[in-house]
Amino acid sequence: MGDPRKKIVSPIDVLTSARDKLDAGWCRKDFARDDEGRRVDPVKKAAAYFDIEGAIVHSAHWLARPPHRPEVAWRLERQLVDLLASLVCKPGEIDEIGSSYVLEKYNDAKRRKKSEILKLLDAAIELIGAEILAEQTRLENGQEPEA
């Protein structure tokens, strides 16, 4: 079966888990809340409602277990937050205010709907899937992998 400590956690696994978390309980103005609506750390088991980044943090943290591998979780979180922000921001906006703030603004927009949040995660999953498929095709055709 292999050593569980060497389990590879894919970005698609994290995005899919985050999407499920958001579908079950989405919130604004906090990374995460418990069942009673209190602000909690998104990696805590008590977290039940999430904003976009909180769902990514929670999913990356728990999928990188066992044992807890914070360096894997952190790297995945940052890459996925950057990707999601790039899908919703204006050119140059990330450089000005940072990926986390771009996602916070998007998530917390007054008229934002949960369906829009879920569509964003779906778009990111599709984009990563297409990139993986393209890479596999290149390798099957004997081409060098892209850097």
C-alpha positions, 0 to 999 in steps of 0.5 A, a space after each residue: 500500500 505504501 507509506 501514508 506519509 508519502 501520500 501525494 496531495 494533489 491540487 485537485 483533491 484540495 479544490 474538490 474538498 474545499 468546494 464540498 466544504 463551501 457547498 455545505 457551509 459558506 460564510 462571509 467576513 471570516 475564514 471560518 465559523 463554527 456551528 454557532 456562528 463564532 469565528 474559528 481557526 479554519 484548520 480546527 475540526 469545529 470549523 463548519 462554515 468557510 470563506 474561499 480561502 478558509 476552505 482551501 486552508 482547511 482542506 489542504 491542512 487535513 488532506 496533508 495528514 497523516 502525519 501533519 505536513 505543514 510545508 505541503 499544506 502551506 505550499 498548496 494553500 498559497 498556490 491555490 489562493 494565487 490561482 483562484 485570485 488570478 481567475 477573479 481579479 483585474 490585471 495587476 491587482 494581485 501585485 497591488 493588494 495580494 491574492 488573499 485580499 483579492 479573494 476576500 473582496 470577491 468572497 465578501 462582495 455584498 451581492 455575491 452568491 454561493 453559486 458564484 463561489 462554487 463556479 469559481 472552484 469548478 473553473 479552477 478544477 477544470 483549469 488544473 485538469 486541462 493542464 494535467 491532461 496537456 502535460 500527459 499528452 506532451 509526455 506521451 508524445 515524447 516531448 519534454 515536460 513544461 517547467 
